[in-house]
Amino acid sequence: MEYHFSNVALLVTHYNRSLSLERLLSAFKNLGCSFNEIVVSDDCSKPEHLDKVKSLQEEYGFQLVTTPRNGGLGNNINKGQDAIRAKYTLYVQEDFIPTELFPDKLATALALNQNNEYDLIRFYAYQRYPYLKDFQDGFSKMKFGFWKRGYKKYYFYSDHPHLRVSTFFDKFGRYAEGLNPEQTEYRMMISVLQKKGKALFYNDYKNLLVQSNSIEPSTMKRVAWKRGNNILIVFIRTIYRNVKFSFDYLFMRT
C-alpha cells in the first residue's frame, strides 16, 4: 500500500551516521511512505559521512542543510525546521526504523489533528507518560498538572519521533543553542509546559518505531550517574529532579 503525506515534511537530524540515515530512508521507501518534502539537517559530519549523505541525496531527492562547523543539537534542529514549508513536520532522528504499523498510525494522527488542536503527537518514548486520558484510535491525551505526583509528569515533550505543526517555533520558541543535547531537550520540555502545549501520545509506542545503534554507535554521550540504578543514587536523583523541574517550570525564562 502506498502512503503519500502531501502536507507533511520529514525532518531528519544527522551527525556521522550515514549508514543509519540510509537505513531510515530505505525503510520509509519500502513501507510505501512519501512526503511533501524531506529535509536532512547535518551537523558538520566527517567528510566520509557527508559524501555518503550527498550520494543518498541523489537517490532520495531530499534537501540537505549543512553547516561549516558543529553547532550542536539545537542548531541542527533549528536550521532543519527553518527549511521546511509543509504544514506538518515529522521529526525523526537518524537511528530509528519505522515498523509496518507506522504509516497507518501517522495517517490516523493527521486525521485526529485536522483542526491543529494539538501541537505535537508523540510516537515513541523510553517509557509511558504517567498521565494519559484515553482518546481514540489508540491515542491518548497527555495531561500535565503541576500538583500531580512525581517528576515524570514533566516528561511531556521529547526529541523522540513526533509529528508537530511546522509553526511550532511561533508558540514555543527555538531550540536553545550552545548547550549539550540533554539541556537543549530539557529547555524545550519546560517551554512546552509553560506555554500550555497540547499533545497526544500513541499508547502502543514500543511497536511503531525501533531505535537501533547496531550498525553505528550513538554519538550521544550521557553522564553516567544520571543513569545508574544504585538505590542511593536513584533516591537522590528523584529528589533532585522533583525540586529542579518544579523550580524551572515556575521560574525559568524560555
N, C-alpha and C positions, 0 to 999 in steps of 0.2 A: 504493500500500500504506500502511496506517495503522500507526503505532507508538505505543503508549501505554506510557510508562515509569512504572508505578504506584509504584515505590519510589525515584524519582529527582526531586530538585528542581533546576531550572535556576537558577543564580545568575549574574546579570549585574551587573557594576560599571559605573557610568555617570558621566560628567562632561562636560557641554557638547557632547555628540554625539548628539542625539536622533534625527537622521536615520539615523545608523548603527545606533542601537538599533532603530529601526523596521525597517530592512533585515534585521537579525538575526532579530527575532521573526517577520517575514514569511517569511523563508527556512525557519525551522523549521516554520511552519504549512504552507507549500507542500510540504514534504517529508513531511507527514503525521505529524509528531512532536508529541506532547503529553506532559505531565509531571504528576506528583503536584501540583506547585506551581511557580510561577515567582516568584522574588524579584529585584527590581531595586533595587540599592542605589545611591543618588545622593549625590554628594559636594558638595552645595550648588551645583548648577548655576545658571547665569544664569536669570532669570525666564522668558525666551522658551523656553529648553530645558526647564525644569521644567514649564511649561504644556503643551508638546508631549508630555512623558512622561506627564502626567496624562491627556491625551486618549488616549494609547496604552493606558493602564491600563483605560480603559473598554472598549476594543476587545479586549484580550488577557487581561484579568482577573488581572493579576499583583499581587503585594503590593509596594507601594512603600515603601522605607525611606529616609527623608530625614534631614538634619541641618541645624541652623541656621547652621553655619559649616563651612568646608572643613577636613576632618580628615586628608586625605592617603589614600594607597592602603591603608595598614594599617588605619586606622579604617573605611574604606569596605568592605573585605572582612570585617572582624570583625563589624560590625553586620549585614551581609547574612547571614553564616553563622549568627549568633545567631537569626535569624528563621526558619531552616529546621528543619523537623520530619521530613522524609523520611530514609530510611536512607542514601541516597547523594546527593552533590552533584555536579552537572556545572557546573564553573566556566568561564565564557566571558566575555571582555571584549567590549565592545560593537562593536568594529571588525572582528569576524570574521564569516565567512559559511560555514556548513556546506555541503558538497557533497552530491550524491545518494548517495554512499557512506557518509556519516556515520551515519545511523540504524541500518543493519545492523551496523556496527562497534561502535556503542555497545551494542547488544543483545548482541553477542559478548563485549564487555568485562564486562558484567554477569554473563553466564553463567560466565566464567572466574573471577569473584571471588565466587561464591556463598557461600564459607566465610569471606569477609573476610580472605583471606590477604594481600592487597595493600592498602597504604594509599592508593595512587593509581595511576591508569593514564593515561599521557600520550598525547595525540592530536596534538600539534603541537610543533615546535621550530624554531629557526633552523638547527640542524644536528643530525646524527645523534649520539646519545650514543655515546662511543667503546667502551664495554664492555658488550656485549649478548650474551645467550645465547638462541638460538632456543628458543621455547616452543611455541606453536601458534596456528593461525588468523591468522597474520600479526603476532602479537605476540611480543616478546622480553622476557626478564627483564633488568632493569638490575642490573649488578654493580659495586658500588663496592669499592675496596680502597685503603687508604692508600698502599701501596707500588706501586700501578700507576703507569705513566708518565703525565706530563702533567697540567696543571691542569684540563683539560676533564672529567676524571673527577668533578670537584666539581659539575658542572652536572647534578646528579641531579634536583633539584626546579626547577620553573619556574612562573611565573604564567601561562604559556600554557595554553590549554584542556586540562583534565584532569578525570577522574572521581575522586572521593575519597570515603571513608567520611565521613559527616557528623559523626562523633565525632573528626575529625582533630585538633581542638584538645586533646583529652584526652591525646594522646600527644606532640604536637609543640609545644604552646603556641600562644598567639595571635600574630597578626602584630604586629611592632613598630610603634608609632605615633610620630608626630612626626619621622619621618625621610623622606628623599627616597625615591621609589619603588624605585630600584635598591638602596638599602640595606635597605629593607623586604624585598624579594625575597631579597636575599643572606642576611640573618639567618635567614629561614625555610629556605633551602637548607642552611645549616650545621646548623640544628636537626634537619632531616630526616635528615641524615647521622649526626650524633652519636647520635641516638636510634634508629638502625638501621632506617630506613624501608625498606619493600619496595615495589617498583614494577614495572609493565610499561610497555613503550614500543611504540607501533604503528610497524612498520617502514616502511610507505609513508606516513609522516606528512605529506608535502607534498600529498597528494591528498584529505585528509579535510576540511580547513578552509582557507579563504583569508583572509589578513589584508589588509584594504583600507582605505586612507585617501583614497580617490578622491573621496568626497563631503564629507568633513570632515577637516581636518588633525589629526594626532596632538597630544594635549595633553601628551605625554611629552617632556621636554627632557633630552637626554643630553649629557654632557661630550664635546667634540669629540675631544680627544686619546685618549680611550679607544676611538675607532672608526677612527682614522687607519691608513693602510696603509704609511706610511713605514717602511723596513726597521729603522732605529734604534729608532723608537717601538715597533714590533712586538717587537723583541728585549727592550727594557726592560720592556714590558708583560708579556711572557711570564715573565721572571724575577720580576717583582714579584708576579704572581698566584700563581706556584708557592709563593713564600715566604709571602705573606699568607694564602692559602687554607689552607695546611698549618698555619700557626700558629693561625689562628682555629678550625680543626677540632679542634685539640688543646686549646685553652685558652679559647675564647670561652664565656661563660656565656649560655645561651639559655633 
